[in-house]
Structures are given as structure tokens and as C-alpha cells.
Amino acid sequence: MTSSSSAPLPDDTEISPPADHADAAKTWISRIADMRAWLFLIILILAFEAWSQASFQQTFVLSPYNWQSIAIFAVAPLLLAIGQTFVIISGGIDLSTGFTMGLAAVVAAHVTNIAGQFLPAPLAVLVGIIAAVLVAGIPGLVNGLLTARLRIPPFIGTLGMYGVARGAAYLLAGGTTVPVNNDFFAALGNGRFYGVPYLVIITIVFVIGMYYLLSQTRFGQHNYAIGANEQAARRAGIDIRTHITWLYVLSGMCAGLGGALYAARFTAGAAQAGEPLLLDSIAAVVIGGASLFGGSGSIFGTVAGALVIAVIQYGLVFVNVEPFWQFIAVGVVIIISVLIDQFQRRFSGGRVDE
Amino acid sequence: MSDRDQGAPLLEVRGLSKYFGAVRALNDFSMSVHAGEVVAVAGDNGAGKTTMIKAVSGVYPPTAGEILLRGQPMHFASPQDAREKGIETIYQDLALADNLTIGGNIFLGREPMTKLFGFLPVLDRKAMGEAARITMKRLDFHVSRLDAPVSNFSGGQRQAVAIGRAVYWDAAILIMDEPTAALGVPEQRKVISLIHQLKAQGRGIIFISHNLQDIFAVSDRIIVLRRGILAGERKIAETNHDEIVKLMVGGA
């Protein structure tokens, strides 16, 4: 579904390569493995439906309210996870996004308030959101320069920025939450269009844009190539350093949008807005089929991964289970997901790269 | 089929030296390659083979000496520069992105674009797949699935993809570093027959190998390096394994 490519070959040129003996089985298994996040999602939904019917004689799936809530739950971790998807495919990781999001939420709140003194409310909101996204690009840029120019391992470099962004966010917020005095912002964060929250619509549009960037452009293609074989990409003339720098800027800006939308939803900016979301977002990417070694992953997979986590979190609350179980459930799904990935690589007989 | 003694050489290297501090990795080395000629470069580990190909392919700027392509002196700023002028290097580790298709690898770094709905620029996967199909056919190498990532293919097929990339971009000179080293015997044969085809297409090939059997199967001439200097040059038809080994180890 994600990769449409060349027309099939005419039969006369078609000779199966020797490595393709198990071709049919291989594609069958790897297809299932590629879709595993969606399978998890379906299984989870069916399980919650059964549970809900058995315990409360109520539907889980057919309630639009549930889906609105799940979608709202999923928005912020998904936005972090989208940027993270690009970074992880390239073979890196961005640990700073949680507090970059918090920083952006605080900036969005402050700037919207200040701009509101001079500008009409909708324009002030726009300025606030743009400011949040741009400011979030700064830690991203630093991450990119540390990783690409100074060759600092991204795990360490972005961990440093995690601290810097955290401190900056709390300082800027004065150690408290920053309320937003702007009705339009509140409407944006909580309003609905035919039952679909505006935040969800914004996120869907953004995700489609990022799907395009990853799967249909040179930037996306180079991202996969760098993740698979950086040296090959360099030899092919790709400017790796510039690419990786932009990659972390992109990740920061995704977190920035997440922070701005958080501020809209709660009509307040808080430094700790993204704190619990960082690991959820990485989990979404991994459940969505990306390898932390780089080279694989997709936007659709990440969307499914984020939905899996949101369904677990919301569903367990819905069926009245103690919320602490959600950590265990998400953890188990991550482990199963990675096991399926490993199994698929071994079984398919493909080259398991060292 | 081609007479190497006719006309100017495609590639000529004159007095090429490369020093790393006090280490003379390559010293006053000269060679030439004609169109449709396969020149093998042999030598023990550390003899200077790798330094030589890196100097010729633009990775290292030479300390001294000249590189002439079709009689024109060249100064390569980078491997990309050398590649654009028609010198393509196929490395032992192949330099493929395993997760991309054959087309994706052929076009890596210079992907063709098309417009979706007349305005949205998107990767032209159709053109990439088509170019991959034609290129692999030109090499007489058939793969059944052009939409599969190259990680699905065997070593020989991957070698063919790397060669296919050079062929697609119309390289005049192909430098092949141990192209058969990682392959099983049937695949080695296939690569050897590929080299024969490249030769028939009038390309010049520099073939670096340890394997004398392969060298004798495919080359017109052999150049032996020892400790950074030219130890000897022989026509394949006029030499034998023993003589080459003696040149390689020296002292004879």
C-alpha cells in the first residue's frame, strides 16, 4: 500500500533468482510483519469490545465518543512519533522531543498572550503556533549540528538537549503553567467539525504531509538510504550532514506543533507537557515497524503504533481496570512487536545485517 | 576483440605517488587502460592497490603525478567528481542501500522526479523501475522482482546491481575492487561473464583481485604492485601463475 512501483515484468525475462525459493511464503510473512501494528490494533479493539460487552453490555467500538477520545489521546504522542520516525529510519534517535514539546507549549502560550494585545485573536493564535514551531526547531538544529557536524552519538547529544530544553521550558514558564487568554485558541483546542476535533483534523493533514515527505520525495528516499548504509549514501553524493541536520530540525518542529496543540487543548502551556510522551512516541515508532538499527519504518506504521498505545490507555480506563496496567500492556506490545520483527528477519532468510 | 595497442588510452596514469607522512603507499606508478580492455591489478596486502584506486577515483588527492582521461588531465575534487567524468568504482562492500529497490540504488542521490496531479513533485518510481529493468537486461542479468529491496538478492545479483548502476550512468572506466571475493563459485562465473560484457561494450576495466584464476579468466593485462611500486606488467597471454606470484612476493 505504501510503495507503488514498477510495472510487472513480461514473463520471458522473468527468472527467479536462486535466493527466491521461499518467495511466496517470505512475502506473506513479511507482509504480515509489516502490518503487525494494524493487526495489534484490530486485536485490541476486538478484545476491548468483548470485554466491554461482557462487563457492561456496552459497545466499545461503535461509540463515536470513544473514538474522539482515543484520537485526542493519540494526537500529541503521534506528532512526536512522526518526527521520531524520520530520525529512527535514518539510524538516529531524538530523546529531546518530550521537553522540546513542553518548551513549545510554553512559547505558544506566552506568544499568543503577547500577540493578543496587538492582533485579533485568530491572528494571535497563528503567530503563537508559528513561534512555538520555530522555537522548537532550535533544539532540533542544535541536535542536528551535534550529530551531523560534531559526530556526537545522537543518544547522548539529544539527551543533553533534553536537559537544556527542560530547563529552558521551566524558566520560561516561571516554574508554573502559563494560562492562555484567547477564546479562539480554546475553541481550536476543544472544538469539533462534524464531531471530529479540530486537533485531530490538523494532525491528519500534517500526517499526510509527512507521509508525502517520507515516501515520495528525495529527502525521504535519502533518509532510508542513510539508515541502511550511510557510506553508500555518502558515496552516492548525498550530503549526509545537511540531511541529518534538517532531520533533527524536523523532529523538533513536529514536537513544536505537538506543544502548540497541547497548549490549545488545555488553554495553557506547561513545561512538562511532553514529559510522559517521549517513550510512548518511541514505542509508537517501534510498534509501527521501525527498526532502531535504522533503515525501516513508515508513517502509516507509526500512526498505527500511536493508535495501539492510545487504545490500550483509553480502553483500560474504559473497562475500569487500574490505569497502571497500561504500562504493562504497552510494554508487552513493544516486546511482541520486536520479537515479530526479529522472527521475520530470520525466517525470511534475508540478510540480517550486522 | 579489441586491440589495446590502437589509439590513445582511455585512462592514463603517469608517475602517480601518494605519501602518508613518511609512508610511501604508492610511488611513481604509471599505467594505462584502453577502451574494451580489462587490466588486472594484483599485489599482496599493503602493496598499494587500494591507495592506487582511491587516488584514481578521487578519494585521495595524489601527492604527485597525473591522471589523464581520454588524453585530458584530470583533477578530481571528490569521488562524485570522478564519477561525473566517467570513472565509477565498485567497492568490495558494494555500497548499496539494502532497503531500496534496484532502481532506488541505481538512482541513489539523483532520483528522477515526476509530477502528481500536474503539480506535486514525487519520486518517479516507474522510471526507476523501468531503468532498472533495462539495465539488468543489458547485463543479461534477470531478476524477477524489481519492487523488492536488494537485501532479498544474492551476492552475485547485488554485485550486478552495483555494476548496473555504473553501466546506467555510462561509466567509461570501471574500477572493480575484488568483485568476486564474497561470492560462491557459480556467482563468480556470472560476474566474470559480466565483465566480459562490459569489455565488449567498449568500457575500460581495472580489476583488482587476489584470485589469479579470475585474473587469468578475464584480463588482457596484469599489473603487479609490490610495496607501492610497479613490480611488473605482463600480457596475460604471455605469462603464467608462477611468474605473477613471483612478481607479487618479490625476490625472484
Interface residues (C-beta under 8 A of the other chain):
Chain A: S3 S4 S5 S6 A7 L9 T13 E14 I15 S16 P17 P18 A19 D20 D23 K26 Y212 Q216 T217 R218 Q221 H222 Y224 A225 G227 A228 N229 Q231 A232 A233 R235 A236 G237 I238 G295 S296 G350 R351 D353
Chain B: P79 Q80 R83 Y91 D93 L94 A95 L96 A97 D98 N99 L100 T101 G103 G104 L108 G109 R110 E111 M113 L116 L120 P121 V122 L123 R125 K126 M128 G129 E130 A132 R133 K137 H142 V143 S144 R145 L146 D147 S151 N152 F153 S154 Q157
